[in-house]
Amino acid sequence: MSLLKNRVLKIILCVGGSSLLLASEVSGQETRVDAPIPHSTGQSVSPSFEGWYPNPDGTRSLVFGYFNRNYDERLNLPIGPDNHFQPSPEDRGQPTHFYPRRQTGVFAVVVPADFGDQQLNWSLTAGGETITIPGHLRPEWEITALREVTSDNTPPVIRFGGAEASPGQGPLGVQSDPLKAVVGEPTMITVWSYDDGVRKSQAAARPARSGVVWSKYRGSGTVEFDDQTPRIEEGKATTSATFSEPGNYVLRVLAWDDSGGQSAIMAGGFFCCWTNGFITVQVD
């Protein structure tokens, strides 16, 4: 019988670098293997196509999100060569301010029912890399964004300008009339939100939950919210936003219900139930 020698495999993590050093007595050689490490800044942003759903008027909504590979850096990519749709118009309501990591169902683009085999291509350039993703109406990409089929839950209905204003529901959501603001001065913003009260099956013993979350969607300066997640009281939630620079801004509000926060829903492979709302603000 041959005598088997004990062989030792050493794995050394190079803390200050981005590779693993493997040393083996079997071969007597060292092998350097690239190992990806998280980056705070300087990385690319990928558009993402989440799917499409039919609207009550017969049109279709193509839903998009993105993945900012940076762990800390928030990127501003103005509409143009670094952030555009093809075919034109290049501006189809997409964000220009990109938060770190995966952001799902951020906006939707309406296309006609006879869109057929056409595509809308969204391109983003950041970190020296251009990434393009197509939106389309392939049947296998249809999502149930307006009704959760297992519980009959529907997304919150939101309005701007009062309880009788035009409603929005689902990823397409609703846009407000423009507001005016002054640099450095808090501007009050209010959203009306109504939910059907359907609860998760395991949570039948407690009241249904719902809420709203505000964020910056477009604009060159910073936006500070007095309360980014104001409570909904008597059907409405109010906070204030303060802008650091003049210019045109868009604020996004996400209304969620008892099915959970948006990221939690998507992690489970579902697309219901939340609603987007957008406010345009001219800051002088």
URFENLIN-V520939 format. One record per residue. N is the residue number from 0. RES is the residue in three letters. PSI is psi in radians with two decimals (* if undefined). Layout:
# URFENLIN-V520939
{{N	RES	PSI} {N	RES	PSI}}
This chain:
# URFENLIN-V520939
{{0	MET	2.51} {1	SER	2.57} {2	LEU	2.13} {3	LEU	2.22} {4	LYS	2.52} {5	ASN	2.28} {6	ARG	2.41} {7	VAL	2.27} {8	LEU	2.07} {9	LYS	2.32} {10	ILE	2.05} {11	ILE	2.10} {12	LEU	2.11} {13	CYS	1.73} {14	VAL	-0.68} {15	GLY	-0.04} {16	GLY	-2.77} {17	SER	0.55} {18	SER	2.85} {19	LEU	2.36} {20	LEU	2.06} {21	LEU	2.13} {22	ALA	2.20} {23	SER	2.33} {24	GLU	-0.26} {25	VAL	-0.82} {26	SER	-0.34} {27	GLY	0.25} {28	GLN	2.76} {29	GLU	2.38} {30	THR	2.19} {31	ARG	2.15} {32	VAL	2.19} {33	ASP	2.31} {34	ALA	2.08} {35	PRO	2.47} {36	ILE	2.67} {37	PRO	2.54} {38	HIS	2.39} {39	SER	-0.60} {40	THR	2.95} {41	GLY	0.13} {42	GLN	2.99} {43	SER	2.98} {44	VAL	2.22} {45	SER	2.22} {46	PRO	2.75} {47	SER	2.39} {48	PHE	2.09} {49	GLU	-0.41} {50	GLY	-3.01} {51	TRP	2.77} {52	TYR	2.67} {53	PRO	2.47} {54	ASN	2.73} {55	PRO	-0.46} {56	ASP	0.10} {57	GLY	-0.24} {58	THR	3.14} {59	ARG	2.58} {60	SER	2.14} {61	LEU	2.18} {62	VAL	2.33} {63	PHE	2.69} {64	GLY	-2.74} {65	TYR	2.91} {66	PHE	1.83} {67	ASN	1.95} {68	ARG	-0.20} {69	ASN	2.53} {70	TYR	-0.39} {71	ASP	-0.64} {72	GLU	2.22} {73	ARG	2.19} {74	LEU	2.49} {75	ASN	2.03} {76	LEU	1.65} {77	PRO	2.74} {78	ILE	2.27} {79	GLY	-2.59} {80	PRO	-0.53} {81	ASP	-0.04} {82	ASN	1.64} {83	HIS	2.79} {84	PHE	2.65} {85	GLN	2.42} {86	PRO	2.94} {87	SER	2.77} {88	PRO	2.59} {89	GLU	-0.40} {90	ASP	1.94} {91	ARG	0.56} {92	GLY	0.23} {93	GLN	2.80} {94	PRO	2.75} {95	THR	-0.13} {96	HIS	2.18} {97	PHE	2.01} {98	TYR	2.75} {99	PRO	2.59} {100	ARG	-2.82} {101	ARG	2.22} {102	GLN	2.07} {103	THR	2.59} {104	GLY	0.74} {105	VAL	-0.60} {106	PHE	2.95} {107	ALA	2.61} {108	VAL	2.24} {109	VAL	2.32} {110	VAL	2.75} {111	PRO	2.81} {112	ALA	-0.49} {113	ASP	0.46} {114	PHE	-0.51} {115	GLY	-2.27} {116	ASP	0.18} {117	GLN	2.90} {118	GLN	2.61} {119	LEU	2.10} {120	ASN	2.13} {121	TRP	2.19} {122	SER	2.37} {123	LEU	2.39} {124	THR	2.12} {125	ALA	2.62} {126	GLY	0.49} {127	GLY	0.23} {128	GLU	2.33} {129	THR	2.23} {130	ILE	2.29} {131	THR	2.39} {132	ILE	2.40} {133	PRO	2.50} {134	GLY	2.51} {135	HIS	3.12} {136	LEU	0.63} {137	ARG	2.37} {138	PRO	-0.64} {139	GLU	-0.15} {140	TRP	0.13} {141	GLU	2.39} {142	ILE	2.78} {143	THR	1.41} {144	ALA	-0.30} {145	LEU	-0.08} {146	ARG	2.23} {147	GLU	2.03} {148	VAL	-0.48} {149	THR	-0.47} {150	SER	-0.13} {151	ASP	0.37} {152	ASN	2.56} {153	THR	2.73} {154	PRO	2.75} {155	PRO	2.62} {156	VAL	2.20} {157	ILE	2.69} {158	ARG	2.71} {159	PHE	2.42} {160	GLY	0.18} {161	GLY	2.87} {162	ALA	-0.29} {163	GLU	0.06} {164	ALA	2.97} {165	SER	2.33} {166	PRO	2.84} {167	GLY	2.61} {168	GLN	2.36} {169	GLY	-3.04} {170	PRO	-0.61} {171	LEU	-0.75} {172	GLY	-2.53} {173	VAL	2.66} {174	GLN	2.51} {175	SER	2.93} {176	ASP	2.64} {177	PRO	2.56} {178	LEU	2.83} {179	LYS	2.54} {180	ALA	2.91} {181	VAL	2.43} {182	VAL	2.28} {183	GLY	-0.09} {184	GLU	2.25} {185	PRO	2.38} {186	THR	2.17} {187	MET	2.37} {188	ILE	2.39} {189	THR	2.41} {190	VAL	2.39} {191	TRP	2.27} {192	SER	2.27} {193	TYR	2.37} {194	ASP	2.65} {195	ASP	-0.17} {196	GLY	0.16} {197	VAL	2.29} {198	ARG	2.78} {199	LYS	2.55} {200	SER	-0.61} {201	GLN	-0.01} {202	ALA	0.48} {203	ALA	-0.31} {204	ALA	-0.14} {205	ARG	2.83} {206	PRO	2.65} {207	ALA	2.53} {208	ARG	2.68} {209	SER	2.83} {210	GLY	3.09} {211	VAL	2.65} {212	VAL	2.23} {213	TRP	2.58} {214	SER	2.81} {215	LYS	2.39} {216	TYR	-0.71} {217	ARG	2.71} {218	GLY	2.56} {219	SER	-0.52} {220	GLY	-3.08} {221	THR	2.71} {222	VAL	2.18} {223	GLU	2.15} {224	PHE	2.34} {225	ASP	-0.70} {226	ASP	1.96} {227	GLN	-0.36} {228	THR	1.15} {229	PRO	2.60} {230	ARG	2.54} {231	ILE	2.03} {232	GLU	2.18} {233	GLU	0.70} {234	GLY	0.04} {235	LYS	2.74} {236	ALA	2.31} {237	THR	2.41} {238	THR	-3.02} {239	SER	2.67} {240	ALA	2.39} {241	THR	2.28} {242	PHE	2.43} {243	SER	-0.40} {244	GLU	2.70} {245	PRO	2.82} {246	GLY	-3.04} {247	ASN	2.27} {248	TYR	2.75} {249	VAL	2.29} {250	LEU	2.49} {251	ARG	2.39} {252	VAL	2.32} {253	LEU	2.09} {254	ALA	2.21} {255	TRP	2.85} {256	ASP	-2.84} {257	ASP	-0.20} {258	SER	-0.25} {259	GLY	3.03} {260	GLY	2.79} {261	GLN	-0.82} {262	SER	-0.69} {263	ALA	-0.67} {264	ILE	-0.85} {265	MET	-0.60} {266	ALA	-0.48} {267	GLY	0.03} {268	GLY	0.25} {269	PHE	2.83} {270	PHE	0.37} {271	CYS	2.33} {272	CYS	2.09} {273	TRP	2.92} {274	THR	2.42} {275	ASN	2.54} {276	GLY	2.60} {277	PHE	2.34} {278	ILE	2.20} {279	THR	2.32} {280	VAL	2.19} {281	GLN	2.01} {282	VAL	2.17} {283	ASP	*}}
